Amino acid sequence: MVRRHELSDEAWARIEPLLPVSTGPGGRWRDHRQVVNGIVWKIRTGADWRDVPDRYDPWQTVSQRFRRWNADGAWERLLAHLQVHNDAAGAVDWSVKRQ
């Protein structure tokens, strides 16, 4: 069961191969899906990093991974890939609606 504010299996299958695979300074990174779900939770709720639930790993881990991937362009590459994929599938509406 997917909780509210978490990625579905389908969404995860799309982005998992696009995420960095290197290890952190202390060895292997914690589970990407768990941390990404924490990032999604934080962004969707607008809460402070310190309020990220422990089920997503310590808030420091979630925050650090977000900042690291933001700095190295991982989020931009992921967004660009998803836009191209979804546009090819006809799932992006590029029109601008004016009121």
LINTAFEN-V804523 format. One record per residue. N is the residue number from 1. RES is the residue in three letters. OMEGA is omega in degrees with one decimal (999 if undefined). Layout:
# LINTAFEN-V804523
n->N res->RES omega->OMEGA
n->N res->RES omega->OMEGA
This chain:
# LINTAFEN-V804523
n->1 res->MET omega->178.6
n->2 res->VAL omega->177.5
n->3 res->ARG omega->175.1
n->4 res->ARG omega->179.7
n->5 res->HIS omega->177.7
n->6 res->GLU omega->-179.1
n->7 res->LEU omega->174.1
n->8 res->SER omega->177.5
n->9 res->ASP omega->179.5
n->10 res->GLU omega->179.1
n->11 res->ALA omega->180.0
n->12 res->TRP omega->-179.4
n->13 res->ALA omega->178.8
n->14 res->ARG omega->-173.4
n->15 res->ILE omega->-175.9
n->16 res->GLU omega->-179.2
n->17 res->PRO omega->-177.0
n->18 res->LEU omega->-176.2
n->19 res->LEU omega->178.8
n->20 res->PRO omega->-177.9
n->21 res->VAL omega->-178.3
n->22 res->SER omega->179.8
n->23 res->THR omega->176.8
n->24 res->GLY omega->-176.5
n->25 res->PRO omega->-178.3
n->26 res->GLY omega->-176.5
n->27 res->GLY omega->-176.2
n->28 res->ARG omega->177.2
n->29 res->TRP omega->173.1
n->30 res->ARG omega->-178.1
n->31 res->ASP omega->-178.9
n->32 res->HIS omega->-174.8
n->33 res->ARG omega->179.5
n->34 res->GLN omega->-178.9
n->35 res->VAL omega->178.4
n->36 res->VAL omega->176.2
n->37 res->ASN omega->175.4
n->38 res->GLY omega->177.5
n->39 res->ILE omega->178.5
n->40 res->VAL omega->179.0
n->41 res->TRP omega->-177.9
n->42 res->LYS omega->-177.8
n->43 res->ILE omega->-177.9
n->44 res->ARG omega->-178.4
n->45 res->THR omega->-176.7
n->46 res->GLY omega->-179.1
n->47 res->ALA omega->174.2
n->48 res->ASP omega->177.9
n->49 res->TRP omega->-178.1
n->50 res->ARG omega->-178.9
n->51 res->ASP omega->177.6
n->52 res->VAL omega->-178.3
n->53 res->PRO omega->-178.6
n->54 res->ASP omega->-179.2
n->55 res->ARG omega->179.5
n->56 res->TYR omega->-175.1
n->57 res->ASP omega->177.9
n->58 res->PRO omega->-177.2
n->59 res->TRP omega->-179.3
n->60 res->GLN omega->178.4
n->61 res->THR omega->-179.0
n->62 res->VAL omega->180.0
n->63 res->SER omega->-178.5
n->64 res->GLN omega->179.4
n->65 res->ARG omega->177.9
n->66 res->PHE omega->-177.6
n->67 res->ARG omega->-179.8
n->68 res->ARG omega->-178.2
n->69 res->TRP omega->175.0
n->70 res->ASN omega->-178.4
n->71 res->ALA omega->-177.0
n->72 res->ASP omega->175.6
n->73 res->GLY omega->-177.8
n->74 res->ALA omega->-179.7
n->75 res->TRP omega->178.9
n->76 res->GLU omega->178.6
n->77 res->ARG omega->179.5
n->78 res->LEU omega->179.1
n->79 res->LEU omega->179.6
n->80 res->ALA omega->179.1
n->81 res->HIS omega->-179.0
n->82 res->LEU omega->177.5
n->83 res->GLN omega->179.1
n->84 res->VAL omega->-179.1
n->85 res->HIS omega->-178.2
n->86 res->ASN omega->176.9
n->87 res->ASP omega->178.1
n->88 res->ALA omega->179.2
n->89 res->ALA omega->180.0
n->90 res->GLY omega->-175.8
n->91 res->ALA omega->179.5
n->92 res->VAL omega->176.3
n->93 res->ASP omega->-176.0
n->94 res->TRP omega->-179.1
n->95 res->SER omega->177.5
n->96 res->VAL omega->-179.9
n->97 res->LYS omega->179.1
n->98 res->ARG omega->179.8
n->99 res->GLN omega->999
